[in-house]
Amino acid sequence: MDEEYDVIVLGTGLKECILSGLLSVDGLKVLHMDRNDYYGGASTSLNLTQLWKRFRGDEKPPEELGSSREYNVDMIPKFMMANGALVRVLIHTDVTKYLNFKAVDGSFVYNKGKIYKVPATDVEALKSPLMGLFEKRRARKFFIYVQDYEANDPKSHEGLDLNQVAARQLISKYGLEDDTVDFIGHALALHRDDSYLDQPAKDFVERVKVYAESLARFQGGSPYIYPLYGLGELPQAFARLSAVYGGTYMLNKPECKVEFDENGKAMGVTSEGETAKCKKVVCDPSYLSDKVQKVGKVARAICIMSHPIPNTNDSHSAQVILPQKQLNRKSDMYLFCCSYAHNVAPKGKYIAFVTTEAETDQPEEELKPGIDLLKPVDEIFYDMYDRFEPCNDHEADGCFISTSYDATTHFETTVKDVVEMYSKITGKVLDLSVDLSAASAAEE
């Protein structure tokens, strides 16, 4: 271990593994260590026995739930947008060859107590029971504007400079009702609160566009894809990639203490009495707890069920977004469901998550609106975890720390953090212009 590396990465969470892969592909010499004896850190994947051990101690799982080995329960479950940034990263690094994806059946939104399919195109807008007749026509016009919008073709802008015009102004031009704005902003553009309404509309329009293009990609019921056997496959795929480029992985390394020089700059990492030298350290918040601050917490329920989420057209895999306004909350709530169709549970079993940014210390009470939509569950586990953000000066100390995972059940915020960290570490912008056809997903 007594060698010098360009970068030492601590923790094998999704973000750290993606960065380790990107840096290795760039030709940097990377050492990747984890204090645990398994991949994934906070975003690990558990079988049934491990899930029970974590939440129920010495209790044994009931036999009727089936074989423990057939469960792959992702602790941070997130779907991938088919044309989104993560899929571009996977193609850019050629990790797609280690993974098999399958399209996700459904994308839904909660409105006035009911679950609806998210309409994302002009055609779907006209069919959607979410809107009345006149509103459908207005929404259709808005979707056509979004579909035709090209950043570098001023003709498609209809006289609006989206770098200047706020999302709120664009929406009012089309006269859309509040409920329509709610599902477009939260279930299509995937904004987590309503602050986007006062930001330039370009980001909002581009997000809706990525959703619509992703939806068209596999002709399925949603714009999302998910790996067979769950996300636990991702860190391992990036570990393989890193190894191909000469990176070194070491699991089960206790302590992993970052060493600093007299100027407070990271110079290496010590484990079991040996120090590996480096110029930069990349890690999750748990490895440098004195350089992060708590910014919130996530409340979640993990459920095992014997049926799909009701009112989702019997989808074997689905996301339901409950916009904050619908629940009189400050933040959205998310339902995630996956099943034996993606090989994450035995035949006939479904795994569902209900997650939200916690606003109280009572997850049972707070998550009730989401859990009520699941109807009977075989088992339910409640959990809360703190969210941290770095508060260090990475230029001064050479430490690049990821933010904790948020409550979203899609990857867009996670990848944004990775891409920003990549630029800070390398001083370069990550080029994600790739041939998207290199990632395919099986249909049902």
DOTI-448177 format. One line per 10 residues: their letters; for each residue z, x, y of C-alpha. Coordinates in steps of 0.5 Angstrom, whole numbers, plus 500, padded with zeros to 3 digits. Each point is the difference from the previous one (the first is absolute). Layout:
<rs>
A) Z X Y; ...
</rs>
This chain:
<rs>
MDEEYDVIVL) 500 500 500; 501 506 505; 493 499 503; 497 499 506; 497 493 502; 496 497 505; 504 493 499; 506 498 496; 500 492 499; 507 497 498
GTGLKECILS) 500 494 496; 494 497 496; 500 493 503; 493 497 502; 499 503 507; 503 507 498; 495 500 494; 494 498 504; 501 505 505; 501 505 495
GLLSVDGLKV) 493 498 497; 497 500 507; 503 507 502; 498 503 493; 493 498 501; 500 503 506; 501 507 497; 508 501 502; 504 502 495; 505 495 498
LHMDRNDYYG) 507 500 496; 502 493 499; 508 499 498; 504 494 498; 507 499 499; 499 495 495; 497 500 493; 495 495 501; 494 499 505; 500 495 505
GASTSLNLTQ) 507 501 504; 502 493 504; 493 498 498; 501 501 492; 498 495 495; 505 498 495; 500 497 493; 504 494 498; 506 505 497; 500 504 506
LWKRFRGDEK) 500 494 505; 506 497 496; 503 507 501; 499 500 507; 502 493 502; 505 498 494; 503 506 498; 502 500 493; 497 493 498; 494 500 495
PPEELGSSRE) 494 496 502; 499 493 496; 496 501 494; 495 494 502; 498 504 506; 496 504 495; 499 507 499; 503 505 506; 494 505 499; 495 494 502
YNVDMIPKFM) 503 500 507; 498 504 506; 504 497 506; 498 503 506; 506 501 505; 495 500 506; 495 495 498; 494 501 505; 492 497 499; 495 504 502
MANGALVRVL) 494 497 505; 494 502 496; 496 503 506; 507 502 503; 502 507 502; 504 502 493; 494 498 496; 496 505 505; 505 505 499; 500 499 492
IHTDVTKYLN) 492 501 501; 501 506 505; 504 504 495; 497 497 494; 506 498 497; 496 493 498; 498 504 493; 507 500 498; 501 492 501; 498 493 498
FKAVDGSFVY) 500 495 505; 500 492 499; 498 495 506; 506 496 502; 499 493 499; 503 496 506; 502 501 507; 504 495 503; 504 498 507; 506 495 501
NKGKIYKVPA) 499 494 505; 505 495 501; 503 500 493; 494 501 496; 495 505 497; 493 501 502; 495 505 498; 498 504 506; 493 499 503; 497 506 503
TDVEALKSPL) 493 498 501; 496 495 504; 498 497 493; 507 500 498; 503 497 507; 495 494 499; 503 498 493; 508 502 502; 505 494 499; 504 505 505
MGLFEKRRAR) 496 497 506; 498 493 503; 492 499 501; 499 503 507; 505 506 499; 496 502 494; 494 500 505; 503 504 505; 503 505 494; 493 500 497
KFFIYVQDYE) 497 503 507; 506 505 500; 498 503 493; 493 500 502; 502 504 506; 504 505 496; 495 501 494; 495 501 505; 504 505 504; 498 507 500
ANDPKSHEGL) 504 505 505; 493 504 501; 496 494 502; 501 497 507; 496 494 498; 505 498 495; 506 500 505; 498 494 504; 502 503 506; 507 502 498
DLNQVAARQL) 502 507 500; 505 500 494; 504 506 503; 502 496 506; 500 493 498; 507 498 496; 500 496 494; 503 494 503; 494 500 505; 495 500 494
ISKYGLEDDT) 503 495 496; 501 495 507; 492 501 501; 499 497 493; 506 495 501; 503 501 494; 507 496 498; 506 503 499; 501 499 493; 493 503 499
VDFIGHALAL) 502 506 504; 506 501 496; 496 500 493; 494 505 503; 505 505 503; 505 500 495; 496 499 493; 493 503 502; 502 505 505; 506 501 497
HRDDSYLDQP) 504 501 506; 508 500 499; 502 497 506; 496 497 506; 500 506 505; 493 501 498; 498 494 505; 501 504 506; 497 506 497; 492 502 501
AKDFVERVKV) 497 495 495; 495 506 497; 506 501 494; 501 493 499; 492 498 499; 499 507 496; 506 498 495; 497 493 499; 493 503 499; 503 505 495
YAESLARFQG) 503 494 496; 494 496 500; 496 506 498; 505 501 494; 500 493 498; 492 500 499; 501 506 496; 502 498 494; 498 492 501; 507 499 497
GSPYIYPLYG) 505 495 503; 503 506 505; 499 506 503; 505 504 496; 500 505 494; 505 503 496; 500 505 495; 501 498 492; 507 502 498; 502 499 507
LGELPQAFAR) 502 505 506; 503 505 495; 494 503 499; 498 502 507; 505 506 501; 498 503 493; 493 499 502; 501 504 506; 505 505 496; 494 502 496
LSAVYGGTYM) 495 500 506; 505 505 503; 500 504 493; 492 501 500; 501 503 507; 505 505 498; 506 496 503; 507 500 496; 504 495 498; 507 500 498
LNKPECKVEF) 505 494 498; 507 500 499; 502 505 505; 507 499 502; 502 501 508; 493 502 503; 504 503 506; 495 501 506; 502 507 503; 499 501 507
DENGKAMGVT) 499 507 504; 504 502 506; 495 496 505; 501 493 496; 493 501 496; 500 498 493; 498 506 496; 501 498 493; 504 496 495; 505 502 495
SEGETAKCKK) 502 497 493; 504 503 494; 501 506 504; 493 502 501; 496 499 507; 493 499 501; 497 502 507; 496 495 504; 497 499 507; 501 492 500
VVCDPSYLSD) 504 495 496; 498 493 499; 505 495 497; 503 493 499; 506 498 505; 505 502 494; 498 507 500; 502 501 507; 505 495 502; 502 503 507
KVQKVGKVAR) 493 500 502; 499 492 500; 503 494 503; 501 493 497; 495 495 503; 501 494 495; 501 498 493; 496 496 495; 503 494 496; 496 499 494
AICIMSHPIP) 501 495 493; 496 503 494; 499 494 495; 497 500 493; 497 493 499; 496 497 494; 495 496 505; 496 502 506; 502 498 507; 499 493 500
NTNDSHSAQV) 494 497 505; 496 507 499; 495 497 496; 503 503 494; 499 507 503; 502 506 495; 501 504 506; 501 498 507; 503 501 507; 503 495 504
ILPQKQLNRK) 502 501 508; 505 496 503; 499 501 508; 506 501 504; 499 494 504; 500 495 494; 507 502 498; 503 501 507; 501 507 498; 498 507 504
SDMYLFCCSY) 496 503 494; 495 497 495; 502 499 493; 496 503 494; 499 497 493; 497 505 495; 498 498 493; 497 504 494; 500 499 493; 497 502 493
AHNVAPKGKY) 493 499 503; 502 507 503; 504 502 494; 506 500 504; 504 496 495; 499 497 493; 495 494 499; 503 494 503; 504 503 505; 500 501 508
IAFVTTEAET) 503 505 505; 502 497 507; 503 503 506; 502 497 506; 501 504 506; 501 500 507; 503 505 506; 508 498 499; 503 496 506; 507 499 497
DQPEEELKPG) 504 503 494; 499 494 495; 493 501 496; 501 494 496; 501 495 506; 494 504 504; 495 500 495; 501 493 497; 494 497 504; 496 505 496
IDLLKPVDEI) 503 499 493; 500 493 501; 492 500 499; 501 504 493; 503 494 497; 504 502 493; 501 507 499; 503 503 494; 503 506 503; 502 502 508
FYDMYDRFEP) 502 506 503; 502 501 507; 500 506 504; 500 503 507; 498 507 502; 501 504 507; 493 502 504; 500 507 503; 495 503 505; 500 507 502
CNDHEADGCF) 503 502 506; 499 508 500; 495 504 504; 495 502 494; 497 505 505; 507 504 501; 502 499 493; 494 500 495; 503 494 497; 495 494 499
ISTSYDATTH) 504 494 497; 497 493 498; 503 493 502; 503 496 495; 496 494 497; 500 494 503; 500 493 498; 493 499 500; 496 498 493; 494 504 502
FETTVKDVVE) 498 507 501; 498 500 507; 506 503 504; 502 505 494; 493 503 501; 500 500 508; 507 504 499; 496 505 495; 494 501 505; 504 501 506
MYSKITGKVL) 505 505 496; 493 504 497; 498 501 508; 507 503 502; 500 504 494; 493 503 500; 498 499 507; 494 496 498; 497 493 499; 500 498 493
DLSVDLSAAS) 492 498 499; 500 493 496; 493 499 501; 498 499 492; 496 496 495; 504 494 499; 496 499 493; 503 506 497; 507 495 499; 498 494 495
AAEE) 505 495 498; 499 496 494; 500 492 501; 504 495 496
</rs>
